[in-house]
Amino acid sequence: MIADAAPEIFDRVLLRKRRDRMAARFTDFDFLINEMADRVVERLADIKRSFGTTLILGCHTGQVAAKLPRERLGDVIQSDLSPAMVGQVGNARVALDEERLPFGFDCFDLVIAIGNLHWVNDLPGTLIQIRYALKPDGLLLAAMPGGRTLHELRSCLSEAEAMEMATVPSRIAPYIDVPDAGDLLRRTGYALPVADVDTLTVTYVHPLRLLADLRGMAESNVLLESARMPLRRGALLRACELYHDRHADSQGRVVATFQLLMIAAWSPGPGQPKPLRRGSGQASLTDVLGS
């Protein structure tokens, strides 16, 4: 029996075009990618081993590779959905679609995915493809927006459009949270999965400046549902008013929340520690915590 294809939520052709369009100016808007890359490098530093061949998924214009401890890595291959972004990095590079990875089995010791997996229609399928491409006991480190990212913008846009339209389309992509990420990694065959979030708060003089940053990052809306229903000017202005009324700080700057979902998981391999069978513990919780 063939499994049903994952539903298409995102317009990935539009996403690629937007990333191509912003490639030349991306360094003006790369703060979020740099934040995620910094956190991935911190987690890599906690792992006391070196890695051989490394793949970067979502290299953007070289921000991720520039931060990696190259003395601990072998060959590094940079890749991105956007050919224009890939064209700005070093020679070991490939433009690819994360939904259809062009690699065979057991190719990489380390895969780093930064700021791209949240735009994948079939995330379980992509995670399985990454696991196949990892060697036994290979490591996946990933970072993406998660949880309550842009919840302020989401709520204000929804309320403003509800005042004008009977049907309110989603304007902000859905993000997965820590429990869902951990469950997804286990279901796709990874060992020792760890997921956690860091929260980054950014302030802007006006909500339109936040929208400009999202466009500059090529992170604006590519949901197929709302592409057929353009945002009306009146609803946008009303959303900006709501945003300022509800989320301005004492200096009058509006607050935007980015929750950065961090993932670490291993391809199964010999010698890895195994989780204990449920119910096999020997210590009493009462003895540990006291009566």
C-alpha positions as CSV (number, residue, x, y, z in Angstrom):
1,M,0.0,0.0,0.0
2,I,1.4,3.4,-1.0
3,A,1.1,6.1,1.6
4,D,-0.8,9.2,0.7
5,A,1.2,12.2,-0.4
6,A,1.6,15.0,2.1
7,P,-0.7,17.9,1.5
8,E,0.9,21.0,-0.1
9,I,0.7,23.9,2.4
10,F,3.4,26.1,1.0
11,D,4.2,27.4,-2.4
12,R,7.8,26.4,-2.6
13,V,8.2,27.8,-6.2
14,L,7.3,31.2,-4.8
15,L,9.6,30.7,-1.8
16,R,12.5,29.9,-4.1
17,K,11.8,33.0,-6.3
18,R,11.7,35.2,-3.2
19,R,15.0,33.8,-1.9
20,D,16.6,34.3,-5.3
21,R,15.3,37.9,-5.4
22,M,16.8,38.8,-1.9
23,A,20.1,36.9,-2.3
24,A,22.1,40.0,-3.3
25,R,20.8,42.0,-0.3
26,F,20.4,39.2,2.2
27,T,23.3,40.3,4.5
28,D,21.1,43.4,5.4
29,F,18.5,41.0,6.9
30,D,20.4,38.0,8.1
31,F,20.2,38.6,11.9
32,L,17.8,35.7,12.5
33,I,19.9,33.2,10.5
34,N,23.0,34.4,12.4
35,E,21.1,33.9,15.8
36,M,20.2,30.3,14.8
37,A,23.6,29.5,13.5
38,D,25.2,30.8,16.7
39,R,23.0,28.5,18.8
40,V,23.8,25.5,16.6
41,V,27.5,26.2,17.0
42,E,27.1,26.3,20.7
43,R,25.4,22.9,20.8
44,L,28.0,21.5,18.4
45,A,30.7,22.7,20.9
46,D,29.1,20.6,23.6
47,I,29.7,17.4,21.6
48,K,33.2,16.2,22.2
49,R,34.0,14.6,18.9
50,S,34.9,15.6,15.4
51,F,32.8,15.0,12.3
52,G,33.8,14.1,8.7
53,T,31.8,15.2,5.7
54,T,29.2,17.8,6.6
55,L,26.1,19.0,4.8
56,I,24.6,22.4,5.4
57,L,20.9,22.6,4.4
58,G,19.9,26.2,4.1
59,C,23.3,27.8,3.7
60,H,21.7,31.1,2.6
61,T,24.7,33.3,1.5
62,G,27.3,31.6,3.6
63,Q,26.4,32.8,7.2
64,V,26.2,29.3,8.6
65,A,29.5,27.9,7.2
66,A,31.3,31.1,8.4
67,K,30.5,30.2,12.0
68,L,31.4,26.5,12.0
69,P,34.6,25.2,13.7
70,R,36.2,24.0,10.5
71,E,39.1,22.3,12.5
72,R,36.5,19.8,13.8
73,L,34.9,19.1,10.4
74,G,35.9,17.4,7.2
75,D,34.6,18.5,3.8
76,V,31.7,20.9,4.1
77,I,29.0,21.0,1.3
78,Q,26.7,24.0,1.3
79,S,23.2,23.8,-0.2
80,D,20.1,25.9,-0.5
81,L,16.8,25.9,-2.3
82,S,17.8,29.2,-3.9
83,P,20.4,28.9,-6.8
84,A,21.1,32.7,-6.4
85,M,22.1,32.2,-2.7
86,V,24.1,29.1,-3.4
87,G,25.9,31.1,-6.1
88,Q,27.4,33.4,-3.4
89,V,29.2,30.6,-1.4
90,G,32.3,28.5,-2.0
91,N,32.9,25.7,-4.5
92,A,31.4,22.7,-2.6
93,R,27.8,23.8,-3.2
94,V,24.6,22.5,-4.6
95,A,21.1,24.0,-5.2
96,L,18.5,21.5,-4.1
97,D,15.0,21.0,-2.9
98,E,14.9,19.8,0.7
99,E,11.8,17.7,-0.2
100,R,13.8,15.7,-2.7
101,L,17.3,15.3,-1.5
102,P,19.7,14.1,-4.3
103,F,21.9,12.0,-2.0
104,G,22.3,8.3,-1.4
105,F,22.7,6.4,1.8
106,D,25.4,7.0,4.4
107,C,26.9,10.1,2.8
108,F,27.4,12.5,5.8
109,D,28.6,12.5,9.3
110,L,26.8,15.7,10.2
111,V,23.9,17.5,8.7
112,I,23.1,21.1,9.8
113,A,19.7,22.6,8.7
114,I,19.2,26.3,9.4
115,G,16.0,28.3,8.9
116,N,14.5,26.1,6.1
117,L,12.7,23.0,7.5
118,H,9.7,25.1,8.6
119,W,8.9,25.7,4.9
120,V,8.8,22.0,4.0
121,N,5.4,20.5,3.1
122,D,6.4,16.9,4.1
123,L,8.6,17.4,7.1
124,P,8.5,13.7,8.2
125,G,9.6,12.7,4.7
126,T,12.4,15.2,4.7
127,L,13.6,14.1,8.1
128,I,13.6,10.5,6.9
129,Q,15.6,11.4,3.8
130,I,18.2,13.2,6.0
131,R,18.4,10.1,8.2
132,Y,19.1,8.0,5.2
133,A,21.8,10.4,4.0
134,L,23.5,10.3,7.5
135,K,26.0,7.6,8.2
136,P,25.4,5.4,11.2
137,D,25.8,7.5,14.4
138,G,25.7,10.6,12.3
139,L,24.2,13.8,13.8
140,L,21.4,16.1,12.7
141,L,21.5,19.7,14.1
142,A,18.6,21.9,13.1
143,A,17.2,25.3,13.9
144,M,14.0,26.8,12.7
145,P,11.2,29.2,13.9
146,G,8.9,27.4,16.3
147,G,6.2,27.6,18.9
148,R,4.9,31.1,19.4
149,T,7.0,32.8,16.7
150,L,5.3,36.0,15.6
151,H,2.2,35.3,17.7
152,E,1.7,39.1,18.1
153,L,1.5,39.6,14.3
154,R,-0.6,36.5,13.8
155,S,-3.3,37.6,16.3
156,C,-3.5,41.2,15.1
157,L,-3.8,40.2,11.4
158,S,-6.5,37.6,12.1
159,E,-8.6,40.0,14.1
160,A,-8.2,42.9,11.6
161,E,-9.2,40.7,8.7
162,A,-12.1,39.2,10.7
163,M,-13.6,42.7,10.8
164,E,-13.7,42.9,7.0
165,M,-14.1,39.3,5.7
166,A,-16.3,36.3,6.5
167,T,-13.4,33.9,5.9
168,V,-10.0,34.7,7.5
169,P,-7.0,33.0,5.8
170,S,-3.8,32.1,7.6
171,R,-1.1,34.7,7.0
172,I,1.6,33.2,9.3
173,A,3.1,29.8,8.7
174,P,2.3,27.1,11.4
175,Y,5.2,26.3,13.6
176,I,5.9,23.1,15.5
177,D,6.7,23.1,19.2
178,V,9.1,21.1,21.4
179,P,6.8,18.1,22.2
180,D,5.8,17.7,18.5
181,A,9.4,18.0,17.4
182,G,10.5,15.3,19.8
183,D,7.7,13.0,18.8
184,L,8.4,13.6,15.1
185,L,12.1,12.7,15.4
186,R,11.2,9.5,17.2
187,R,8.6,8.5,14.6
188,T,11.1,9.2,11.8
189,G,13.7,6.8,13.3
190,Y,16.2,9.0,15.0
191,A,18.0,8.1,18.2
192,L,18.5,10.2,21.3
193,P,16.4,13.2,20.1
194,V,16.6,16.5,21.9
195,A,14.5,19.6,21.2
196,D,14.3,22.9,23.0
197,V,13.6,26.5,22.3
198,D,15.3,29.8,22.8
199,T,13.3,33.0,22.7
200,L,14.5,36.1,20.9
201,T,12.6,39.4,21.3
202,V,13.1,42.1,18.7
203,T,11.6,45.6,18.7
204,Y,10.6,47.8,15.8
205,V,9.6,51.4,15.4
206,H,6.5,50.3,13.5
207,P,4.9,47.0,12.5
208,L,5.6,47.8,8.9
209,R,9.3,47.6,9.7
210,L,8.8,44.0,10.9
211,L,7.1,43.2,7.7
212,A,9.9,44.7,5.7
213,D,12.4,42.6,7.6
214,L,10.4,39.4,6.9
215,R,10.4,40.3,3.2
216,G,14.1,40.9,3.3
217,M,14.7,37.5,4.9
218,A,12.4,35.9,2.3
219,E,10.3,34.8,5.2
220,S,7.0,36.4,4.2
221,N,3.9,34.4,3.6
222,V,4.0,31.6,1.0
223,L,0.9,29.7,2.3
224,L,-1.1,28.5,-0.7
225,E,-4.4,29.2,1.2
226,S,-3.8,32.9,1.5
227,A,-2.0,33.4,-1.8
228,R,-5.5,33.4,-3.4
229,M,-6.8,36.1,-1.0
230,P,-4.4,39.1,-0.9
231,L,-4.2,41.1,2.2
232,R,-6.4,44.3,1.9
233,R,-4.8,47.6,2.7
234,G,-7.5,48.5,5.2
235,A,-7.0,45.2,7.1
236,L,-3.2,45.8,7.1
237,L,-3.6,49.3,8.6
238,R,-6.0,48.1,11.2
239,A,-3.6,45.3,12.1
240,C,-0.8,47.8,12.6
241,E,-3.0,49.8,14.9
242,L,-3.9,46.8,17.0
243,Y,-0.3,45.7,17.1
244,H,0.9,49.1,18.4
245,D,-2.0,49.3,21.0
246,R,-1.3,45.8,22.4
247,H,2.4,45.2,21.9
248,A,4.3,48.5,22.2
249,D,6.9,48.9,24.9
250,S,7.5,51.9,27.1
251,Q,9.5,53.6,24.3
252,G,6.6,53.1,21.8
253,R,8.5,50.3,19.9
254,V,6.5,47.2,19.0
255,V,7.7,43.8,20.2
256,A,8.1,40.8,17.9
257,T,8.8,37.3,19.4
258,F,10.8,34.7,17.6
259,Q,11.0,31.3,19.3
260,L,13.9,29.4,17.9
261,L,13.3,25.6,17.9
262,M,16.6,23.7,18.3
263,I,16.9,20.1,17.3
264,A,19.6,17.5,17.9
265,A,19.2,13.8,16.9
266,W,21.4,10.9,15.8
267,S,21.1,8.4,13.1
268,P,21.0,5.0,14.8
269,G,24.4,3.4,15.2
270,P,26.2,0.7,17.1
271,G,27.3,1.5,20.7
272,Q,24.7,4.3,21.3
273,P,23.1,4.3,24.7
274,K,19.5,2.9,24.7
275,P,16.6,4.4,26.7
276,L,15.4,2.2,29.5
277,R,12.3,0.2,29.0
278,R,9.3,2.0,30.5
279,G,8.6,0.9,34.1
280,S,12.1,-0.6,34.5
281,G,13.4,2.1,36.9
282,Q,14.5,0.9,40.4
283,A,14.3,4.2,42.3
284,S,11.1,5.3,44.1
285,L,10.0,8.8,43.3
286,T,8.9,9.1,46.9
287,D,12.4,8.2,48.2
288,V,13.9,10.9,45.8
289,L,11.5,13.7,46.6
290,G,10.7,12.8,50.2
291,S,7.3,12.1,51.6
